[in-house]
């Protein structure tokens, strides 16, 4: 059975390999100082929130990170699920769904208007789950790197 808990400082050694695998999955790199800062902010709850998933043996098998922001189409906030990763050997176990549900419950408790996220078009495994638990909006993501 998967358990999910708020990310704590003691989780760093187990979170870090999952984080690195997540970054590699998206064929990207993140500087060590950014990783360090991200972990500190997740643990501190400094605008970012994180949770870690563990299997029945207590081994870390996934994580989720999220934040909230104000919005012009609501008087409350939106919850942006920024990062979600499940170790390949744990995929199909319900961990991804449990991590999304964890964020959804948290967002409801906070009075958020919605939870939303992005993924790569080619991420077919994750998209199969996302199509079951959420509505695909049809929006296309654009960005300008600064």
Backbone torsions as a table, in degrees:
resi	resn	phi	psi	omega
1	UNK	NA	134.1	179.2
2	UNK	-80.7	134.5	171.8
3	UNK	-115.6	149.2	-179.6
4	UNK	-129.9	128.7	-179.8
5	UNK	-133.4	156.5	173.9
6	UNK	-57.5	140.6	178.5
7	UNK	-64.2	134.1	-179.4
8	UNK	-125.8	159.9	-178.9
9	UNK	-54.4	-36.2	-178.8
10	UNK	-67.5	-13.0	-178.7
11	UNK	-84.7	-6.3	-171.1
12	UNK	-53.8	-47.3	-175.9
13	UNK	-64.1	-27.9	177.8
14	UNK	-90.2	-30.3	179.4
15	UNK	-71.6	-39.1	-173.0
16	UNK	-57.8	-47.6	177.9
17	UNK	-63.7	-33.3	176.1
18	UNK	-66.5	-43.5	178.1
19	UNK	-59.7	-47.0	180.0
20	UNK	-63.4	-39.3	177.8
21	UNK	-64.8	-38.4	177.7
22	UNK	-62.7	-47.0	-179.9
23	UNK	-63.2	-42.6	177.3
24	UNK	-63.2	-38.5	179.3
25	UNK	-55.4	-40.2	179.5
26	UNK	-89.4	14.7	175.7
27	UNK	50.2	49.0	-176.6
28	UNK	-132.1	178.7	174.6
29	UNK	-136.2	150.1	175.2
30	UNK	-134.1	128.7	-179.8
31	UNK	-60.4	147.2	-179.5
32	UNK	-55.7	-39.3	-179.3
33	UNK	-67.6	-29.3	175.5
34	UNK	-71.8	-43.5	176.6
35	UNK	-58.5	-46.1	179.4
36	UNK	-60.3	-45.9	179.8
37	UNK	-64.2	-43.4	179.7
38	UNK	-59.3	-47.5	-179.2
39	UNK	-61.7	-44.8	179.6
40	UNK	-59.2	-44.1	-178.8
41	UNK	-68.5	-36.8	177.2
42	UNK	-62.3	-44.0	-179.3
43	UNK	-69.1	-38.6	-178.2
44	UNK	-75.2	-17.5	-174.5
45	UNK	69.7	28.1	-176.9
46	UNK	-81.6	64.7	-178.6
47	UNK	87.3	-19.7	176.6
48	UNK	-114.4	151.8	179.0
49	UNK	-132.9	145.8	179.8
50	UNK	-143.4	151.9	175.4
51	UNK	-139.4	152.7	-179.3
52	UNK	-122.1	139.4	178.4
53	UNK	-102.2	140.8	178.8
54	UNK	-129.5	145.6	177.1
55	UNK	-82.7	-174.7	-176.2
56	UNK	-64.8	-18.1	176.9
57	UNK	-89.9	-6.9	-178.0
58	UNK	93.9	0.8	179.7
59	UNK	-75.4	138.4	177.7
60	UNK	-69.9	128.3	-177.2
61	UNK	-127.0	-2.7	179.4
62	UNK	-177.8	170.9	177.5
63	UNK	-153.1	163.7	173.6
64	UNK	-142.8	140.8	177.2
65	UNK	-127.7	141.7	-178.9
66	UNK	-151.3	167.3	177.7
67	UNK	-149.7	164.9	174.9
68	UNK	-117.5	157.5	175.8
69	UNK	-150.6	154.5	175.3
70	UNK	-69.6	163.4	-177.1
71	UNK	-148.4	157.7	-178.3
72	UNK	-86.9	-13.2	-176.8
73	UNK	-103.7	12.1	178.3
74	UNK	-153.5	158.9	175.0
75	UNK	-91.6	-4.4	178.3
76	UNK	-106.3	-140.6	-179.3
77	UNK	-127.5	165.2	169.8
78	UNK	-105.1	151.6	176.2
79	UNK	-111.4	120.0	179.5
80	UNK	-101.6	114.5	175.6
81	UNK	-82.7	101.8	-170.2
82	UNK	-85.2	-40.5	-176.3
83	UNK	-134.3	133.5	175.3
84	UNK	-142.7	127.1	-179.7
85	UNK	-146.1	136.3	172.4
86	UNK	-125.4	131.9	179.3
87	UNK	-56.0	140.2	-177.1
88	UNK	-50.9	-39.5	-178.2
89	UNK	-70.4	-14.2	180.0
90	UNK	-104.4	-2.3	-179.5
91	UNK	-66.0	143.6	-177.6
92	UNK	87.9	-0.1	-177.5
93	UNK	-92.9	-3.3	-176.5
94	UNK	93.6	1.0	-177.3
95	UNK	-66.3	-43.8	178.6
96	UNK	-59.3	-46.3	178.3
97	UNK	-61.0	-42.2	-179.9
98	UNK	-64.2	-39.3	178.2
99	UNK	-66.2	-41.6	176.8
100	UNK	-63.6	-44.3	178.9
101	UNK	-61.6	-36.1	177.4
102	UNK	-59.8	-47.2	179.7
103	UNK	-66.9	-41.0	179.3
104	UNK	-59.5	-46.4	178.3
105	UNK	-60.2	-46.5	-179.6
106	UNK	-58.7	-46.4	-177.9
107	UNK	-63.6	-39.9	176.2
108	UNK	-60.9	-45.3	179.1
109	UNK	-60.9	-32.3	-179.8
110	UNK	-84.5	-6.3	-180.0
111	UNK	79.6	21.9	178.5
112	UNK	-67.1	150.2	179.9
113	UNK	-78.7	-29.2	179.9
114	UNK	-165.0	163.5	169.4
115	UNK	-115.0	134.8	177.9
116	UNK	-142.5	162.2	178.8
117	UNK	-158.5	170.8	178.0
118	UNK	-120.7	157.5	169.5
119	UNK	-152.2	165.9	177.6
120	UNK	-72.3	142.4	176.8
121	UNK	-55.8	-33.4	-176.3
122	UNK	-82.0	-4.2	-178.2
123	UNK	-82.3	66.5	-171.6
124	UNK	-65.4	-34.7	179.5
125	UNK	-62.4	-50.4	179.6
126	UNK	-66.6	-39.3	-178.6
127	UNK	-63.1	-30.7	176.8
128	UNK	-61.6	-40.6	175.5
129	UNK	-68.6	-48.8	-176.3
130	UNK	-58.6	-37.4	178.6
131	UNK	-65.3	-23.6	178.2
132	UNK	-85.5	-28.8	-172.1
133	UNK	-108.1	-8.9	-176.1
134	UNK	-147.6	169.8	178.3
135	UNK	-96.7	127.9	174.4
136	UNK	-76.6	124.2	-171.5
137	UNK	-86.7	-20.3	-178.4
138	UNK	85.9	-1.0	177.1
139	UNK	-73.4	149.3	177.8
140	UNK	-111.1	134.9	-174.2
141	UNK	-87.7	131.8	173.2
142	UNK	-126.1	154.3	175.1
143	UNK	-154.4	157.5	174.3
144	UNK	-122.5	115.0	178.0
145	UNK	-73.4	135.5	-178.6
146	UNK	-118.6	NA	NA
